């Protein structure tokens, strides 16, 4: 009997002392790393594993755990191809669903990534001063556009979901530029003084509908591929005296953090801000608040993701937590993050919606 007890104690001690390695850290774990990189869940966000291994070089494994991740983009034609845009460390690529990574654009901050919807492996990136295109998974890059003004950057980039010759870029000076010939020539189609363009979205179900999120000037919508624009701000942030109370309640809603499509509908949006989380099912005409666990304005909803097949499943990240709901906000599950950094990017695999990628970065 004593021998059995002794073996049991040894087993407990062995399990305790080996602890939780970086490769199996999960949300809610009390053990936190100080690094960044990317984490992957295969069970709808219940558990996350570190997915930051670099391809073996000279039989020595290294990681991208020090990477600050700004962007996660999944190839729409091959869900195993994933691109990471980083802060100061360029662009990274995995062809095996995040099992390992390689650097395909050296150094610099990647502000946005756009992937060709018709040709797998064709990628566009914004490095702030330039837009580059690669036809061969990063072996070669061609410059398509450059920002010559010292104080401005190319802050947003997207590609038409139907016509891969059409791209839009946005700048920190409030400009939207468009190309219809794959980047050979560009036209300025919109100017918003004093604005910073944060994100551009093209509706995958009707490519004439384009949305632009600005840092504080509102969300703009075009229904004719950028020829005309309307500001949706008054729809989600009422300005009339009759709506004064709602205006007070929604303080912080103009501070843009993220905007995504709900692909279960034709023209539906989720918007995350310093206020919280709101949703429109009618292209921005009306907006409803989605209840979250924290009072409005106390926690900033920074990064959003949604199951493309089930709009009941919504995910968002904050400075120090990850939240998920499976009933459209009636109830939420909250988890602490596995590192000391914050959520910098979220993405749901559209082929396997149970798979979620979460990139970490330092948010000041």
C-alpha positions as CSV (number, residue, x, y, z in Angstrom):
1,X,0.0,0.0,0.0
2,X,2.8,2.4,0.9
3,X,4.5,1.6,-2.5
4,X,1.3,2.6,-4.3
5,X,0.9,5.8,-2.4
6,X,4.6,6.6,-3.1
7,X,4.2,6.1,-6.9
8,X,1.0,8.2,-6.9
9,X,2.9,11.1,-5.2
10,X,5.8,10.8,-7.7
11,X,3.2,11.0,-10.5
12,X,1.6,14.1,-9.1
13,X,5.0,15.8,-8.6
14,X,6.1,15.0,-12.1
15,X,3.0,16.4,-13.6
16,X,3.2,19.6,-11.5
17,X,6.9,20.2,-12.1
18,X,6.7,19.7,-15.9
19,X,4.0,22.3,-15.9
20,X,2.5,23.8,-19.0
21,X,4.8,24.4,-21.9
22,X,4.3,27.2,-24.5
23,X,2.9,24.8,-26.9
24,X,-0.1,23.9,-24.8
25,X,-1.0,27.1,-23.0
26,X,-4.8,27.6,-23.1
27,X,-7.0,30.6,-22.3
28,X,-7.6,30.9,-18.6
29,X,-4.3,29.4,-17.7
30,X,-2.6,31.2,-14.8
31,X,0.8,30.7,-16.5
32,X,1.4,33.6,-19.0
33,X,4.3,34.2,-21.3
34,X,5.6,37.7,-22.0
35,X,5.8,37.0,-25.8
36,X,3.4,37.4,-28.7
37,X,3.0,35.3,-31.8
38,X,-0.1,33.5,-32.7
39,X,-2.4,31.0,-31.0
40,X,-4.8,28.5,-32.6
41,X,-8.0,26.9,-31.4
42,X,-9.7,23.9,-33.0
43,X,-12.7,23.9,-30.6
44,X,-14.5,27.2,-31.1
45,X,-12.1,29.1,-28.7
46,X,-12.4,26.7,-25.7
47,X,-8.7,26.0,-25.8
48,X,-5.8,27.7,-27.6
49,X,-2.4,26.4,-28.4
50,X,0.7,28.4,-29.4
51,X,1.3,28.1,-33.1
52,X,4.5,30.0,-33.6
53,X,7.1,27.5,-34.7
54,X,9.4,28.7,-37.5
55,X,10.5,26.2,-40.1
56,X,13.4,24.1,-38.9
57,X,16.8,25.6,-39.9
58,X,19.9,23.6,-39.3
59,X,17.8,21.2,-37.2
60,X,17.2,23.9,-34.7
61,X,13.6,25.0,-33.9
62,X,12.9,28.7,-33.3
63,X,9.7,30.6,-32.9
64,X,7.9,33.9,-33.7
65,X,6.8,34.3,-30.1
66,X,8.2,37.8,-30.1
67,X,6.1,38.8,-33.0
68,X,3.5,41.5,-32.6
69,X,0.6,40.4,-34.9
70,X,-1.5,43.2,-36.7
71,X,-3.2,41.1,-39.4
72,X,-4.3,37.5,-39.9
73,X,-5.6,36.7,-43.4
74,X,-6.6,33.2,-44.5
75,X,-6.4,32.4,-48.2
76,X,-10.1,32.2,-49.4
77,X,-9.1,29.4,-51.9
78,X,-7.0,27.3,-49.5
79,X,-7.6,27.6,-45.8
80,X,-4.2,26.1,-44.9
81,X,-2.5,29.2,-46.3
82,X,-2.3,31.9,-43.7
83,X,-0.6,35.3,-43.7
84,X,0.5,37.3,-40.7
85,X,1.2,41.0,-40.8
86,X,3.5,42.1,-38.0
87,X,4.8,45.2,-36.3
88,X,8.4,45.8,-37.3
89,X,9.0,42.2,-38.4
90,X,7.4,42.0,-41.9
91,X,5.1,39.4,-43.3
92,X,4.9,35.7,-42.4
93,X,3.3,32.8,-44.1
94,X,2.2,29.2,-43.3
95,X,1.1,26.6,-45.8
96,X,0.0,24.1,-43.2
97,X,-2.6,25.9,-41.1
98,X,-0.1,27.4,-38.7
99,X,2.0,24.4,-37.8
100,X,5.1,26.4,-38.8
101,X,5.9,29.8,-40.5
102,X,8.4,31.5,-42.7
103,X,9.2,35.1,-43.3
104,X,8.3,36.2,-46.8
105,X,8.7,40.0,-46.5
106,X,11.6,41.1,-44.4
107,X,11.3,43.7,-41.7
108,X,9.0,46.7,-41.4
109,X,5.4,47.0,-40.2
110,X,2.6,45.4,-42.3
111,X,-0.4,47.6,-41.9
112,X,-2.8,45.5,-44.0
113,X,-2.9,42.4,-46.2
114,X,-5.2,41.6,-49.1
115,X,-5.4,38.2,-50.8
116,X,-6.5,37.6,-54.3
117,X,-9.9,35.8,-54.2
118,X,-9.3,34.1,-57.6
119,X,-5.6,33.1,-57.5
120,X,-4.3,31.3,-54.4
121,X,-0.9,32.7,-53.2
122,X,-1.3,36.2,-54.8
123,X,-0.9,38.7,-52.0
124,X,-0.9,42.5,-51.6
125,X,0.5,44.3,-48.5
126,X,0.8,47.8,-47.2
127,X,4.1,48.7,-45.5
128,X,2.9,52.2,-44.7
129,X,4.8,53.9,-47.5
130,X,4.3,51.3,-50.2
131,X,1.8,48.8,-51.6
132,X,3.5,45.6,-52.8
133,X,2.2,42.6,-54.8
134,X,3.6,39.1,-55.0
135,X,2.5,36.4,-57.5
136,X,4.7,33.7,-56.0
137,X,4.0,33.6,-52.2
138,X,6.6,36.3,-51.4
139,X,9.6,35.2,-53.4
140,X,9.3,38.4,-55.5
141,X,7.5,41.7,-54.7
142,X,6.6,44.5,-57.1
143,X,5.7,48.0,-55.9
144,X,2.3,49.2,-57.0
145,X,1.8,52.4,-55.1
146,X,3.9,54.6,-52.8
147,X,3.1,57.4,-50.5
148,X,5.6,60.2,-51.0
149,X,4.4,62.5,-48.2
150,X,6.5,62.0,-45.1
151,X,3.8,62.4,-42.5
152,X,1.2,60.1,-44.0
153,X,1.0,56.3,-44.5
154,X,-1.1,53.8,-46.4
155,X,-3.2,52.5,-43.5
156,X,-5.8,50.2,-45.1
157,X,-5.9,48.0,-48.2
158,X,-8.5,45.6,-49.7
159,X,-9.3,43.8,-52.9
160,X,-12.6,43.5,-54.7
161,X,-14.1,40.1,-53.9
162,X,-15.3,39.5,-57.4
163,X,-12.9,41.4,-59.7
164,X,-9.3,40.9,-58.7
165,X,-8.1,43.9,-60.8
166,X,-9.9,46.2,-58.5
167,X,-8.2,47.3,-55.2
168,X,-8.8,50.1,-52.7
169,X,-6.3,51.7,-50.4
170,X,-6.9,54.2,-47.6
171,X,-4.4,56.7,-46.1
172,X,-3.9,58.4,-42.8
173,X,-4.7,61.7,-44.6
174,X,-8.3,60.5,-45.2
175,X,-7.9,59.6,-48.9
176,X,-9.3,56.6,-50.7
177,X,-7.6,55.5,-53.9
178,X,-8.8,52.9,-56.3
179,X,-7.3,50.9,-59.2
180,X,-9.3,49.0,-61.8
181,X,-6.2,47.6,-63.6
182,X,-4.4,45.6,-60.9
183,X,-2.4,48.6,-59.7
184,X,-1.0,49.9,-63.0
185,X,-2.9,53.2,-62.3
186,X,-4.8,54.7,-59.4
187,X,-7.5,57.3,-58.9
188,X,-8.4,59.2,-55.8
189,X,-12.1,58.6,-55.3
190,X,-12.7,60.1,-51.8
191,X,-11.2,62.7,-49.5
192,X,-12.2,63.1,-45.9
193,X,-10.2,65.9,-44.2
194,X,-8.8,65.2,-40.8
195,X,-9.6,61.4,-41.0
196,X,-7.5,58.3,-40.6
197,X,-8.8,55.4,-42.8
198,X,-8.7,52.3,-40.5
199,X,-10.4,49.7,-42.6
200,X,-12.0,49.1,-46.1
201,X,-14.4,46.3,-46.7
202,X,-16.0,45.1,-50.0
203,X,-19.2,43.2,-49.7
204,X,-18.5,39.6,-51.0
205,X,-22.2,39.2,-52.0
206,X,-22.5,42.5,-53.9
207,X,-19.1,44.1,-54.8
208,X,-20.5,47.5,-55.5
209,X,-21.0,48.0,-51.8
210,X,-17.9,49.3,-50.0
211,X,-17.5,50.3,-46.4
212,X,-14.8,52.5,-45.0
213,X,-14.1,52.8,-41.2
214,X,-12.4,55.9,-40.0
215,X,-10.7,56.5,-36.6
216,X,-13.2,59.0,-35.4
217,X,-15.2,60.5,-38.3
218,X,-17.6,57.6,-38.8
219,X,-18.2,54.6,-41.0
220,X,-18.8,55.5,-44.7
221,X,-20.7,53.5,-47.2
222,X,-20.8,53.5,-51.0
223,X,-23.3,51.5,-53.0
224,X,-21.7,52.3,-56.4
225,X,-18.1,51.1,-56.0
226,X,-16.9,54.3,-54.5
227,X,-18.5,57.0,-56.7
228,X,-20.7,58.3,-53.9
229,X,-20.4,58.0,-50.1
230,X,-22.7,58.5,-47.1
231,X,-21.7,58.6,-43.5
232,X,-23.6,56.1,-41.3
233,X,-22.6,57.8,-38.1
234,X,-26.0,59.4,-37.5
235,X,-27.6,55.9,-37.7
236,X,-25.6,54.5,-34.9
237,X,-24.8,57.7,-33.0
238,X,-28.0,59.8,-33.1
239,X,-27.5,63.6,-33.1
240,X,-31.1,64.8,-32.7
241,X,-32.3,66.3,-29.5
242,X,-35.0,63.5,-29.2
243,X,-32.2,61.0,-29.1
244,X,-30.0,62.8,-26.7
245,X,-30.2,60.1,-24.1
246,X,-29.2,57.4,-26.5
247,X,-26.4,59.7,-27.7
248,X,-25.1,59.9,-24.1
249,X,-25.4,56.1,-23.7
250,X,-23.4,55.5,-26.8
251,X,-20.5,57.7,-26.0
252,X,-17.4,56.2,-27.5
253,X,-19.1,54.6,-30.4
254,X,-17.4,56.9,-32.9
255,X,-13.9,55.5,-31.8
256,X,-13.5,52.9,-34.4
257,X,-11.7,49.6,-33.6
258,X,-13.0,46.9,-36.0
259,X,-15.7,46.3,-38.6
260,X,-16.6,42.9,-40.1
261,X,-19.3,41.3,-42.3
262,X,-21.9,38.9,-41.0
263,X,-21.8,36.5,-44.0
264,X,-25.0,34.7,-43.1
265,X,-26.9,37.8,-44.5
266,X,-26.6,39.9,-47.6
267,X,-25.4,43.1,-46.1
268,X,-24.9,42.8,-42.4
269,X,-22.2,44.3,-40.2
270,X,-20.6,44.0,-36.7
271,X,-18.9,47.1,-35.3
272,X,-16.5,47.1,-32.4
273,X,-15.6,50.4,-30.7
274,X,-14.7,52.1,-27.4
275,X,-18.4,51.9,-26.7
276,X,-18.9,48.2,-27.1
277,X,-20.5,46.1,-29.8
278,X,-23.3,46.9,-32.2
279,X,-24.8,45.2,-35.2
280,X,-26.7,46.1,-38.4
281,X,-28.6,43.6,-40.5
282,X,-29.7,46.2,-43.1
283,X,-26.5,47.7,-44.4
284,X,-26.1,50.3,-41.7
285,X,-29.6,51.8,-41.8
286,X,-30.3,50.7,-38.3
287,X,-28.1,49.4,-35.5
288,X,-28.8,47.3,-32.4
289,X,-26.6,46.9,-29.4
290,X,-25.3,43.5,-28.6
291,X,-25.1,43.0,-24.8
292,X,-21.6,42.3,-23.5
293,X,-20.5,41.4,-20.0
294,X,-19.0,44.7,-19.2
295,X,-20.8,48.1,-19.0
296,X,-20.7,50.2,-22.1
297,X,-17.5,52.2,-22.5
298,X,-15.6,50.3,-19.8
299,X,-13.9,47.8,-22.1
300,X,-12.9,48.5,-25.6
301,X,-14.0,45.9,-28.2
302,X,-10.8,45.8,-30.3
303,X,-10.9,42.8,-32.6
304,X,-13.9,40.9,-33.9
305,X,-14.7,37.6,-35.6
306,X,-17.9,35.7,-36.4
307,X,-18.7,32.2,-37.6
308,X,-19.5,32.7,-41.3
309,X,-22.2,30.0,-41.1
310,X,-23.8,30.8,-37.7
311,X,-24.2,34.4,-36.6
312,X,-25.0,33.3,-33.1
313,X,-21.2,32.7,-32.6
314,X,-19.4,35.9,-32.1
315,X,-15.9,36.5,-30.8
316,X,-14.0,39.6,-29.6
317,X,-10.8,40.5,-28.0
318,X,-9.8,43.2,-25.6
319,X,-6.6,44.4,-23.9
320,X,-6.5,41.4,-21.6
321,X,-9.4,39.0,-22.4
322,X,-11.1,36.9,-25.0
323,X,-14.9,36.7,-25.2
324,X,-17.2,34.4,-27.1
325,X,-21.0,33.9,-27.3
326,X,-23.0,31.1,-29.0
327,X,-26.4,32.8,-28.6
328,X,-25.8,36.2,-30.2
329,X,-24.9,37.9,-26.9
330,X,-27.4,36.5,-24.5
331,X,-24.6,34.8,-22.6
332,X,-20.9,35.1,-22.9
333,X,-17.8,33.1,-21.9
334,X,-14.8,35.2,-20.9
335,X,-11.2,33.9,-20.7
336,X,-7.9,35.6,-19.7
337,X,-5.2,35.7,-22.4
338,X,-2.3,33.2,-22.5
339,X,0.3,36.0,-22.7
340,X,0.8,39.4,-21.2
341,X,0.1,41.0,-24.5
342,X,-3.3,42.0,-26.0
343,X,-5.4,40.6,-28.8
344,X,-4.0,42.2,-32.0
345,X,-6.0,40.1,-34.6
346,X,-8.7,37.5,-34.9
347,X,-9.7,35.2,-37.7
348,X,-12.2,32.3,-38.2
349,X,-11.4,29.6,-40.7
350,X,-14.4,29.8,-43.2
351,X,-13.8,26.2,-44.2
352,X,-13.7,24.9,-40.7
353,X,-15.4,27.5,-38.4
354,X,-14.4,25.6,-35.3
355,X,-10.8,26.9,-36.0
356,X,-9.9,30.3,-34.7
357,X,-6.6,32.1,-34.9
358,X,-5.6,34.8,-32.4
359,X,-2.6,37.1,-32.9
360,X,-1.0,38.9,-29.9
361,X,0.6,42.3,-29.8
362,X,1.5,45.1,-27.4
363,X,-1.3,47.7,-27.2
364,X,-0.3,50.9,-25.5
